[in-house]
Amino acid sequence: MDVVCVLVTLLMLIINCALSLPSTITGLMYPNSPQVNWSTLFTVVVSLIYAVLEWGFAIMFLRNLRDPHFDELGTLFDGFRDFGRIFLTLFLQSIYTVLWALLLIIPGIVKSYSYAMTPYILYDDPKLQGNAAIELSMRMMRGHKLELFLLHLSFIGWFLLCILTLGIGFLWLTPYVHSTQAAFYEDVKEEYLNQMQEDIQSVNA
């Protein structure tokens, strides 16, 4: 595993802790204070900003898969160069997932897998945003949701081992999971494009 990817994973953990620390302290010091409302608002804002960082984190592994010599650390912050488009799409993706989960847990999980390729699609097609990117992910994931679910289940053993290392193992497992999902996207994308090409040829035949 690339050492840089492990270090960036550690950086993401540090950033997450740093961003969540103020609201955590406020909640502990003033449990029944109106300041907690501001703390909650701050947490929501930070979560949305962190989601853009998470996007860059996911794309880092996609780019590493395609070109091992790129600047990984710079990619982590690429989402802020196109913040509006990335933020809007990820926000909609989260809202749709939550709404489905409010109906029943299972539909929420299924939909989350339908939307799973959205971050990569945003990177590959800078013109797509919002519902268009999400809908493309849904089309690409037809017939592949269970496949991705089983892929994620295959990491459970490693997850448990990482817990035994007091979480240190996650510095290696997290990059491995993201790299595997990036490779999954490449396979699904290739199959989708090939299917589109076959459909076009059949129409023109």
C-alpha positions in Angstrom: 0.0 0.0 0.0 1.3 3.4 -0.9 2.8 5.1 2.2 1.4 8.5 1.1 -2.1 7.1 1.0 -1.7 5.9 4.6 -0.4 9.3 5.7 -3.3 11.0 3.9 -5.7 8.7 5.8 -4.1 9.8 9.0 -4.4 13.4 7.9 -8.2 12.9 7.3 -8.6 11.5 10.8 -6.8 14.5 12.3 -8.9 16.9 10.3 -12.1 15.1 11.3 -11.1 15.3 15.0 -10.2 18.9 14.7 -13.4 19.9 13.1 -15.6 18.0 15.5 -13.7 19.0 18.6 -15.4 22.5 19.2 -19.0 21.1 19.0 -18.0 18.2 21.3 -16.5 20.5 23.9 -19.5 22.8 23.8 -22.0 19.9 24.2 -20.1 18.6 27.2 -19.7 22.0 28.9 -23.2 23.3 28.2 -25.5 20.3 27.9 -28.7 22.3 28.5 -27.6 25.7 27.1 -28.8 27.4 23.9 -25.2 27.3 22.8 -25.8 23.6 22.1 -28.1 24.7 19.3 -25.3 26.7 17.7 -23.1 23.6 18.3 -25.5 21.5 16.4 -25.6 24.0 13.5 -21.8 24.1 13.5 -21.7 20.3 13.4 -24.0 20.2 10.4 -21.9 22.8 8.5 -18.7 21.0 9.4 -20.2 17.7 8.2 -21.1 19.1 4.9 -17.7 20.7 4.4 -16.0 17.4 5.5 -18.1 15.6 2.9 -16.3 17.6 0.2 -13.0 16.5 1.7 -14.3 12.9 1.7 -15.0 13.4 -2.0 -11.4 14.4 -2.6 -10.3 11.5 -0.5 -12.2 9.0 -2.7 -11.0 10.6 -5.9 -7.4 10.4 -4.7 -7.6 6.6 -4.9 -9.3 6.7 -8.3 -6.5 8.8 -9.6 -3.9 6.6 -7.9 -5.4 3.6 -9.7 -5.2 5.4 -13.0 -1.8 7.1 -12.5 0.3 6.1 -9.5 2.5 9.2 -9.9 0.0 11.9 -9.3 0.0 14.4 -6.3 -2.3 12.6 -3.8 -2.3 15.3 -1.2 -3.4 18.0 -3.6 -6.3 15.9 -4.8 -7.7 15.8 -1.3 -8.7 19.4 -1.6 -9.8 19.4 -5.2 -13.5 19.4 -4.2 -13.1 23.0 -3.0 -12.2 24.2 -6.5 -15.7 23.2 -7.6 -17.3 23.5 -4.2 -20.8 24.4 -5.3 -21.3 21.5 -7.7 -19.7 18.9 -5.5 -21.5 20.2 -2.4 -24.9 20.4 -4.0 -24.7 16.9 -5.4 -23.4 15.3 -2.2 -26.0 17.1 -0.2 -28.8 15.8 -2.5 -27.4 12.3 -2.3 -27.4 12.5 1.5 -31.0 13.8 1.6 -32.3 11.1 -0.8 -30.6 8.4 1.2 -32.0 9.7 4.5 -35.5 10.1 3.1 -35.5 6.5 1.8 -34.1 5.3 5.2 -37.0 7.0 7.0 -39.4 4.8 5.2 -37.5 1.6 5.9 -33.9 0.7 6.7 -33.5 -1.7 3.8 -34.7 0.7 1.0 -32.3 3.2 2.5 -29.4 0.8 2.2 -30.4 -0.2 -1.3 -30.6 3.4 -2.4 -27.2 4.2 -0.8 -25.7 1.6 -3.1 -27.5 3.0 -6.1 -25.9 6.3 -5.4 -22.5 4.9 -4.6 -20.8 5.8 -7.9 -21.9 9.5 -7.7 -18.6 10.9 -6.4 -16.6 9.2 -9.2 -19.1 10.4 -11.8 -18.7 14.0 -10.6 -14.9 13.7 -11.2 -15.1 12.0 -14.6 -17.8 14.4 -16.0 -17.3 18.0 -14.7 -20.5 19.1 -16.5 -22.8 16.8 -14.5 -24.2 17.9 -11.2 -27.1 17.3 -8.8 -29.8 14.8 -9.9 -28.1 14.2 -13.3 -25.0 12.7 -11.6 -27.1 10.7 -9.1 -29.4 9.3 -11.8 -26.3 8.2 -13.8 -25.0 6.4 -10.8 -28.4 4.6 -10.5 -28.2 3.5 -14.1 -24.6 2.3 -13.7 -25.4 0.3 -10.6 -28.3 -1.6 -12.0 -27.5 -5.2 -11.4 -24.4 -4.3 -9.3 -25.8 -3.2 -6.0 -25.6 -6.7 -4.4 -22.2 -7.1 -5.9 -20.9 -4.0 -4.1 -22.7 -4.9 -0.9 -21.0 -8.3 -0.9 -17.7 -6.6 -1.6 -18.1 -4.4 1.4 -19.1 -7.5 3.5 -15.8 -9.1 2.6 -14.0 -6.5 4.7 -15.7 -7.4 7.9 -12.9 -9.7 9.0 -10.3 -7.0 8.4 -12.5 -4.5 10.3 -12.6 -6.7 13.4 -8.9 -7.2 13.3 -8.4 -3.4 13.1 -10.5 -3.0 16.2 -8.1 -5.4 18.0 -5.2 -3.0 17.0 -7.1 -0.2 18.8 -7.9 1.4 15.4 -4.4 1.6 14.1 -5.1 -1.0 11.4 -7.7 1.3 9.9 -4.8 3.5 8.6 -4.1 0.6 6.1 -7.6 -0.8 5.8 -9.3 2.5 4.8 -7.0 3.1 1.8 -7.4 -0.6 0.7 -11.2 -0.3 0.9 -11.2 3.0 -1.1 -8.8 1.5 -3.7 -11.0 -1.5 -4.1 -14.2 0.6 -4.6 -12.4 2.8 -7.1 -11.5 -0.4 -9.1 -15.1 -1.5 -8.8 -16.2 1.8 -10.3 -13.8 1.4 -13.2 -15.3 -2.1 -14.0 -18.9 -0.9 -13.7 -18.2 2.2 -15.8 -16.5 0.1 -18.6 -19.5 -2.3 -18.6 -22.0 0.5 -18.7 -20.2 2.3 -21.6 -19.9 -1.0 -23.5 -23.6 -1.6 -23.0 -24.4 1.9 -24.3 -22.2 1.2 -27.4 -24.0 -2.0 -28.1 -27.4 -0.3 -27.7 -26.4 2.4 -30.2 -25.1 -0.2 -32.7 -28.3 -2.2 -32.4 -30.4 0.9 -33.0 -28.4 1.8 -36.1 -28.3 -1.8 -37.4 
